[in-house]
Amino acid sequence: MTTLVAGANSRTIGWGTAILAGIVAMIVFAVIEMAFSWAMRGTSPGAPLVIFGTVTLHAVLPSATVGGGPRTAAAGAALLLALGALSGIILAVLVNRVGTATAAIVGVAFGIALYAVDMYGVARSFPSLVGLRDWMSALAYVIQGALTAGLYKVMTRDFVEVTPESTGHDLRDLRHVRLV
């Protein structure tokens, strides 16, 4: 009979896994923002990507006139993917040695903090972000943070195979031994 038990929680951070978890969660974030934009805000589904693209282009080329077309949306998508990778790395460092449920809670707190920084800090320099300052974006940020942390933990979970035939002793046999 083979039994799987959780391995020791002393491993190093899986950087590639962290980046992948962050990017996957950021794609979910973008889809949520686009769905809210279309269904609840009454704007184009691509509006969030255009807003993030406008921020990106104004940060890189402050004097540029941004048209809001497909190139601007592509710049927004590129920004979100880069930020997803970065948030995956940050969250992996924060949650590497905790359980999955605790990691998700840390991710929620991270999402709330990131929302506050983006919508109330960064938006001072880039007023186009104010259009995303609502409960729907806050929810998308929370989901992104929790999903990044949760995915990272699930994807890095390792299991050690334990078999009775292994070279170690099966301590379950000691339950019938008298100690006195």
C-alpha positions as CSV (number, residue, x, y, z in Angstrom):
1,M,0.0,0.0,0.0
2,T,1.3,3.5,-0.9
3,T,0.6,6.5,1.2
4,L,1.2,10.1,0.3
5,V,2.2,12.6,2.9
6,A,3.1,16.2,2.6
7,G,6.8,16.9,2.4
8,A,8.8,19.2,4.6
9,N,8.1,22.9,4.2
10,S,11.7,23.9,3.9
11,R,12.0,24.1,0.1
12,T,13.2,27.1,-1.9
13,I,10.9,29.3,-3.9
14,G,9.8,28.0,-7.3
15,W,10.5,31.2,-9.3
16,G,9.1,29.9,-12.6
17,T,6.0,28.6,-10.9
18,A,5.5,31.9,-9.1
19,I,5.7,33.8,-12.4
20,L,3.3,31.4,-14.1
21,A,0.8,31.6,-11.2
22,G,1.0,35.4,-11.3
23,I,0.5,35.5,-15.1
24,V,-2.5,33.1,-15.0
25,A,-4.1,35.0,-12.2
26,M,-3.6,38.3,-14.1
27,I,-5.2,36.9,-17.2
28,V,-8.2,36.0,-15.0
29,F,-8.1,39.6,-13.5
30,A,-8.1,41.1,-17.1
31,V,-11.1,38.9,-18.1
32,I,-13.0,39.9,-14.9
33,E,-12.3,43.6,-15.5
34,M,-13.3,43.3,-19.2
35,A,-16.6,41.5,-18.2
36,F,-17.4,44.1,-15.6
37,S,-16.6,46.8,-18.0
38,W,-19.0,45.4,-20.6
39,A,-21.8,44.2,-18.3
40,M,-21.8,46.7,-15.4
41,R,-20.0,49.9,-16.5
42,G,-21.6,50.0,-19.9
43,T,-18.3,50.5,-21.7
44,S,-16.3,48.5,-24.2
45,P,-14.9,45.3,-22.9
46,G,-11.5,46.5,-24.0
47,A,-11.7,49.7,-21.9
48,P,-9.7,48.4,-19.0
49,L,-6.9,47.3,-21.3
50,V,-6.9,50.7,-22.9
51,I,-6.8,52.4,-19.5
52,F,-3.8,50.4,-18.4
53,G,-2.2,50.9,-21.8
54,T,-2.7,54.7,-21.5
55,V,-1.0,54.6,-18.1
56,T,1.9,52.5,-19.6
57,L,2.4,54.8,-22.6
58,H,2.2,58.0,-20.5
59,A,4.7,56.5,-18.0
60,V,7.2,55.6,-20.8
61,L,6.5,58.7,-23.1
62,P,4.9,61.4,-21.0
63,S,4.5,63.7,-24.0
64,A,2.9,61.1,-26.2
65,T,-0.7,61.4,-27.4
66,V,-2.4,58.1,-26.8
67,G,-5.1,57.1,-29.3
68,G,-6.8,54.4,-27.4
69,G,-6.7,51.8,-30.2
70,P,-5.4,48.3,-30.4
71,R,-1.8,49.3,-29.7
72,T,-2.8,51.0,-26.5
73,A,-4.7,47.9,-25.5
74,A,-1.7,45.8,-26.3
75,A,0.5,48.0,-24.1
76,G,-2.1,47.5,-21.3
77,A,-2.0,43.8,-21.8
78,A,1.8,43.8,-21.7
79,L,1.8,45.8,-18.5
80,L,-0.7,43.5,-16.9
81,L,1.3,40.4,-17.8
82,A,4.5,42.0,-16.4
83,L,2.7,43.0,-13.2
84,G,1.3,39.5,-13.0
85,A,4.7,38.0,-13.1
86,L,6.0,40.5,-10.5
87,S,3.0,39.9,-8.2
88,G,3.6,36.2,-8.5
89,I,7.2,36.6,-7.3
90,I,6.2,38.9,-4.4
91,L,3.4,36.6,-3.3
92,A,5.6,33.5,-3.6
93,V,8.1,35.1,-1.2
94,L,5.3,36.0,1.2
95,V,3.5,32.6,1.2
96,N,6.2,30.1,0.6
97,R,6.1,28.6,4.1
98,V,2.4,28.8,4.9
99,G,-0.5,26.6,4.0
100,T,-2.8,27.1,1.0
101,A,-5.7,28.7,3.0
102,T,-3.4,31.1,4.7
103,A,-1.7,31.9,1.4
104,A,-5.1,32.8,-0.1
105,I,-5.8,35.1,2.8
106,V,-2.4,36.8,2.3
107,G,-3.3,37.1,-1.4
108,V,-6.6,38.8,-0.5
109,A,-4.7,41.3,1.7
110,F,-2.2,41.8,-1.1
111,G,-5.0,42.4,-3.6
112,I,-6.6,45.0,-1.4
113,A,-3.3,46.8,-0.8
114,L,-2.5,46.8,-4.5
115,Y,-5.9,48.2,-5.3
116,A,-5.4,51.0,-2.8
117,V,-1.9,51.8,-4.1
118,D,-3.1,51.7,-7.8
119,M,-6.4,53.5,-7.5
120,Y,-5.5,56.1,-4.8
121,G,-1.7,56.4,-5.2
122,V,-0.8,55.8,-8.8
123,A,-4.0,57.4,-10.0
124,R,-2.7,60.8,-8.7
125,S,-0.1,60.7,-11.5
126,F,-2.3,58.9,-14.0
127,P,-5.9,60.1,-13.7
128,S,-7.1,57.7,-16.4
129,L,-7.1,55.0,-13.6
130,V,-9.9,56.8,-11.8
131,G,-12.3,55.2,-14.2
132,L,-11.6,51.9,-12.6
133,R,-11.9,53.0,-9.0
134,D,-15.0,51.0,-8.0
135,W,-16.1,47.9,-6.1
136,M,-15.7,45.8,-9.3
137,S,-12.1,46.6,-9.7
138,A,-11.5,46.1,-6.0
139,L,-13.1,42.6,-6.3
140,A,-10.9,41.8,-9.4
141,Y,-7.8,42.8,-7.4
142,V,-8.8,40.6,-4.5
143,I,-9.5,37.7,-6.8
144,Q,-6.1,38.2,-8.5
145,G,-4.2,38.3,-5.3
146,A,-5.9,35.2,-3.8
147,L,-5.7,33.3,-7.0
148,T,-2.0,34.0,-7.5
149,A,-1.1,32.9,-3.9
150,G,-3.4,29.9,-4.1
151,L,-2.2,28.7,-7.5
152,Y,1.4,29.1,-6.4
153,K,0.8,26.9,-3.3
154,V,-1.1,24.3,-5.2
155,M,1.4,24.1,-8.0
156,T,4.4,23.8,-5.6
157,R,2.8,21.2,-3.3
158,D,5.2,18.3,-3.1
159,F,4.3,14.8,-1.8
160,V,6.7,12.2,-0.6
161,E,5.8,8.6,-1.3
162,V,6.0,6.3,1.8
163,T,5.9,2.6,1.3
164,P,6.2,-0.1,4.0
165,E,8.9,-1.7,1.9
166,S,11.1,1.3,2.2
167,T,14.4,1.2,4.0
168,G,13.0,3.1,7.0
169,H,11.1,1.7,9.9
170,D,7.3,1.7,9.9
171,L,6.5,3.2,13.3
172,R,2.9,2.0,13.0
173,D,4.2,-1.4,14.2
174,L,5.2,0.0,17.5
175,R,1.6,0.5,18.7
176,H,1.5,-3.1,19.9
177,V,4.9,-3.0,21.8
178,R,4.8,-2.7,25.6
179,L,7.1,0.0,26.8
180,V,7.2,-1.2,30.5
